[in-house]
Structures are given as C-alpha cells and as structure tokens.
Amino acid sequence: MHSDPNCIFCKIAAGQIPARKVHEDDELIAFHDIAPWAPVHVLIVPKEHIGSMMEVTEAHEALLGRMMVLSVKLMRELGVTNGYRHVINTGADGGQEVPHLHLHAMGGPRPWNKG
C-alpha cells in the first residue's frame, strides 16, 4: 500500500498522529474533523495515499463505494437521524486543503458553522 511520509492523513493512518477515530479497518480510517463545520463531522480516509479524486481510476471503484457505505453506517452510529451531507473537495480550486483523498460526512441539527 502506497503512503506519503509527509502526508498528515498517512501519518494518522499509521498511528503516528493521534485522532478521534470512529472506525478503522485494513483499507479505511474514519475520525472526527479537528475543525468541524457541523455537530457531527467525520472524515473517511483511505489508508492508501491517493492525492485527490483526480488520481482515482476504475481500480478504486470498490474503495469509493466502501467509503460511501461506511459514511451511512457512521452517521447512524453517531446519532445523525435527520439527514447529512457528503463532500469531497478536489484540488486547490475545489477547496481541498489536505492532498489525500477524503470524504467529509457532516450532519446534526442546523444551523451549522459553515456549508
């Protein structure tokens, strides 16, 4: 599995940087965002270093599907019952701040801080 030694999400996946994890398996790690936009805001991150959606290929289809299915499970487990939002920022112009593919799953009572 490819990782980037300078990537903060690769370091979190490797256990080098602490995070408030809500899920971890062989392919994915999910944790609470450190600057949440909503009452519940988790990031779902592949352990493999994929820079952004611009690097995704057909080989990643199952992984992307697992990310989406996991988001539904986590929102349910975290008590989000009245809807939620999915966001994947891609590249600088798309608002991506960490150059490692990640899915934001956000929910909880409105109003939210952003979004």
URRA-V910373 format. One record per run of one state. SS is the DSSP state (alpha for helix, beta for strand, coil for the rest). FROM is the first residue (numbers start at 1). LEN is the number of residues. Records with the same first field share a line. If there is no record, write none. Layout:
SS->FROM-LEN + FROM-LEN
//
This chain:
coil->1-7 + 14-7 + 25-3 + 33-7 + 47-6 + 56-2 + 78-6 + 88-4 + 95-7 + 108-8
alpha->8-6 + 53-3 + 58-20 + 92-3
beta->21-4 + 28-5 + 40-7 + 84-4 + 102-6
//
